[in-house]
Amino acid sequence: SGINAEYRIGTERSLFAMPETRIGFFPDAGATFFLSRLGDLGMYLAMTGQRIKGFDARHLGFVTQFVESGNLPTLREDVVKCSSEQDLVDCLISHDQSEGQPEFSLNNNLLEISKTFSASSALEVVRRLEESGSKFAQDTLKTFSVMSPTGLCLAHRTQTLSRSLDFTGCLRMEANIAVKTFGLGEFAEGVRALLVDKDNDPKWNPPSLEEVKDDVLDGVFENYKSDDWQPLP
C-alpha cells in the first residue's frame, strides 16, 4: 500500500477509501495499522468505507505533501533532478501547497464519531447511531444497510486489536485471518453482487448484526498473532 511510503503526494483530485466491508471483508493492506492510529475516526473510516477526497487526505496524514494537480509536471521535473534524499525532501517542501487549503470536511462530525465509534462492538455502534437520530447518524446507518454484517464485525475487531500491535503484527494478523474470512463465504457473495453480476443485491449470511455469532468471529481470530507468516527481509 502506497500509504506506507515515507513520502506521499496528494492533489485536489486524490481519492482514498477502504470499502471492504461492502464486499464482506475487512480493510487490509496495512489499513489495520494506519487506520487504527486514528482512533475512533479510524474505526469510522474502516467500518463505513467513507471516501476521503483532496486535502482531507493531508489532514489525516494519508499524504505528506499536497500539490495542485496542475503543478505535478513541474514537480516531476524537479524530483528527477534530485541527487540525494535531502534534495528530495527540500524539493517536496518547496512544492507543498498545504497552506490556505480547506478545513477537514468531517470537523463538525468528530464529536459524534467519537461518541458512537468508541463502542465496544459493531452492534453497539449501530445502537448508539440509532439513539442519536442526527442526520449524520441516519446517513451512516444507511451506509451500513448495504454492508456485510460480518464484515462490519471483522472491521471493528481488527481495528480494536491492531491498536496494540506494531506494523508487522498488523500485517501478520491480516494474513492469518484472511483465509478464514474467505471461508465464511461473505467475500465471495460481496464480489458477486458488486463486481460480477453487479446486481448490488448481496445475500448476506447472516443478514443482520444481531445474528453474527461470537464463536464464528472467535474462530476467525484464533491464533491471529501466529508467526507462521513472516514479512520479507
BELWOGI-V578558 format. One record per pair of residues at least 24 apart in sequence whose ideal C-beta (glycine too) atoms are under 6 Angstrom apart, sorted by the first residue. I is the first residue (numbers start at 1). J is the second residue. If there is no record, write none. Layout:
i=I j=J
i=I j=J
This chain:
i=1 j=29
i=1 j=30
i=3 j=34
i=3 j=62
i=4 j=30
i=7 j=64
i=8 j=63
i=8 j=64
i=9 j=65
i=9 j=67
i=10 j=57
i=10 j=63
i=10 j=66
i=11 j=67
i=11 j=69
i=12 j=54
i=13 j=69
i=14 j=57
i=15 j=53
i=16 j=52
i=16 j=57
i=16 j=62
i=17 j=49
i=17 j=51
i=19 j=49
i=21 j=49
i=21 j=147
i=21 j=151
i=21 j=152
i=21 j=155
i=22 j=49
i=22 j=147
i=23 j=190
i=23 j=191
i=23 j=194
i=24 j=148
i=24 j=151
i=24 j=186
i=24 j=187
i=24 j=190
i=25 j=151
i=25 j=187
i=26 j=154
i=26 j=155
i=26 j=158
i=28 j=174
i=32 j=158
i=32 j=162
i=32 j=170
i=32 j=174
i=33 j=167
i=33 j=170
i=36 j=159
i=36 j=162
i=36 j=163
i=40 j=113
i=40 j=114
i=40 j=117
i=40 j=118
i=41 j=113
i=43 j=117
i=43 j=159
i=44 j=113
i=44 j=117
i=46 j=155
i=46 j=159
i=47 j=152
i=47 j=155
i=48 j=143
i=55 j=101
i=55 j=102
i=56 j=104
i=56 j=105
i=58 j=98
i=59 j=104
i=65 j=92
i=65 j=96
i=66 j=97
i=66 j=98
i=67 j=95
i=67 j=97
i=68 j=97
i=109 j=136
i=112 j=136
i=122 j=152
i=122 j=153
i=122 j=156
i=122 j=209
i=123 j=209
i=148 j=186
i=148 j=190
i=148 j=204
i=149 j=204
i=149 j=208
i=149 j=209
i=149 j=212
i=150 j=186
i=150 j=212
i=153 j=212
i=153 j=217
i=168 j=231
i=172 j=229
i=173 j=224
i=175 j=229
i=176 j=224
i=176 j=226
i=177 j=220
i=177 j=224
i=180 j=220
i=181 j=220
